[in-house]
Amino acid sequence: MEKTQKVKLVEDLQDKLKRANATFIAEYKGIKAIEMNEMRKALRAASIDFKIVRNTLTRRAVKGTPVEKLSEHLKGPMAIAFSYKDAAAAAKALTQFASAQPNLKIKMGTLGPKVIGLNEIKGLAELPPRQVLLGMLLGSMKAPVSGFVRVLGGVPTKFLYALNAIKDKKAAQAA
């Protein structure tokens, strides 16, 4: 590979690292090319970019970035997955592939500028989808207001029951 190609590849990696809200590093040793292409196609559908890049070039790309700590863990055949939208969906897709393909071993990743380990990636994968989380948030924000409305609605209702009870009692006394 020529030096100009290497420089362009490092710049491209730096751009991807800046744009991605999450990155994941995985060891891919022993995966057949056909399986790798199928995995890439499925990950691309989930807005995940899966790249195999030489470790020396990746170390150059992360130098001076908030995720510089990744360079310590780049040993052996590594691939990087870049997630640009939903980090939880990316973690879920990668852990599903890792469970189906024992040769794919997720090592670590980043969530924003924070470096996360395998346990945190698995925890991220277990999160519900973004839409469900937003619905849960909206429900919890709406709960106090709807409870307050129910309490306010209960006062006139109880007053109405008391008036009906008095009316029934007077009607029974008159009869």
N, C-alpha and C positions, 0 to 999 in steps of 0.2 A: 504494500500500500504506500502510495506516495505521501510526502509530507503535507501537501496541500489538501489531500483527501482526509488525512488525519486531523488537520486543523479544522476542516469543515465539519467532520464528525464530532469533535469535541464541542464546537460551537452549537451544533444541533442538540447534543446531549444537555448542554447548559440551558438552552432554550426550553427543552422538555422538562427539565428539573424545575425551572422557574414557573412554568405554566401548570404543572401537575400539583394537585392538592394532596396526592398521596403517591408514594412509590413503594414498590416491593422488590426485594432481591431474592432470587430463587436459584438453586442449583439444578441444572437440567441434565446432568450426566446420565447417559444411557437411554435417552428418549429418542425414538426413531423420528426421522424427518417428516414422515407422513403424519404421525401423531402430533408433532410440533406445529405443523401447518394447520391441522384441525383445531388445535388449541388456540392458535393465533387468530383464526377466523372467528371463533366463538368469543374470544376476548375483545376483538375489534368491534363486534356487535354491541358490547357493553361499554364502549368508549374507553377501552383499555389498550394501550400501546405496549406490546411485548417485544423487547429488543434484546438481542445477544450482541454484546459489545466487549471488546477486550478490556480486561481489568485495568491496564495501564492507562488507556484512554478515559475510562470512567473515573479513575483517580484524578486525572487532570481536569475533568469536567466538574467534579464536586469541590475542587480546591477553591477556597474563598467563598463558598456558599454556606447557608445555614445547615446543610446536611453533610458537611465535610466529614463527620464521624463515620459515614458509610465506608470510606476508603479503607478503614481498618479491617473490615469484614469481607473485602473482595479477594477471595482466594479460591482458585479452582475455576471450573467452568460455570460462570454466573450469567444470569439474564436479569433484566430489569423490566418491571411492569410499571407503566405510568398511568395513573388514573386521573382524568381531567374533570370528572363530574362527581359521582357518588363513591366515596372511599369505601363505604361499607359494602356496596354491591361488588366492587372490585375485589375486596378481601374475601367475600363469599365465593365469587367465581374462582379465584385462585385456590382457595382451600378445597373446593369441590374437585378441581382438577388434580390437586395434590393427593386427595384421598383416592381418586380413581387411578392415578398414575403414580405408583410408589417411587419412581425415579425423579419426580419433581419434588424438591424439598425447599420449602419456603424458609429462608434464613432470618430475614429482618426486613424492616421497611421504615418509611417516614410518613408521618401525618402532619402536614404543614412543615414547620421546621423541626419538629420533635421526632427523634429516632425511637422506634417501637420494636419490641421483640416479638417472638413467635406467639407467646401467650396473648399479648395485646392484639395481634393480628387475628387470632382465633376469636377473641372477644368481640372485635369489630365485625367479624363475619357473622356472628350470632345476632347482631342488632337487626331489628326489623327494617324493612325498606324505608326510604326517606318519606314517602307519602304517608305511611302508617305512623311514623314518628311525628310528623306535622299534625296529623289528625289527633294523636294523643295529646300533643301540646295544646291544640285548640280546645279539646275537651276539658283539659285541666284548667285552662284559662276561663272557660265558660261556666264551669261548675259553681264557683262562688256566686256569680250573678244569678244563675238559674235557681240556686238554693235560696237566695234572698227573695227572689220573685215568688217562690213557693211559700215562704214564710209570710210574706206580705199578703198573698192570696188566701192563706189559711185563716187570718184574723177575721175578714168579713164572712168567710164561710162558717166559722164557729159562732160568730154573732148571729148569722141567719139561723143556724141550728137552735141556738138559745131562744130566739124569737118564736120559732116554730114550736118548740117545747112549751113555751109560755102560752101560746095560742091553743095548743092541744089541751093543756091543763085547764084553761079557762073554759074551753068547749066541754070538757068532761064535767066540770063543776056545774055548768049551766044546765046540763042534761040530767 
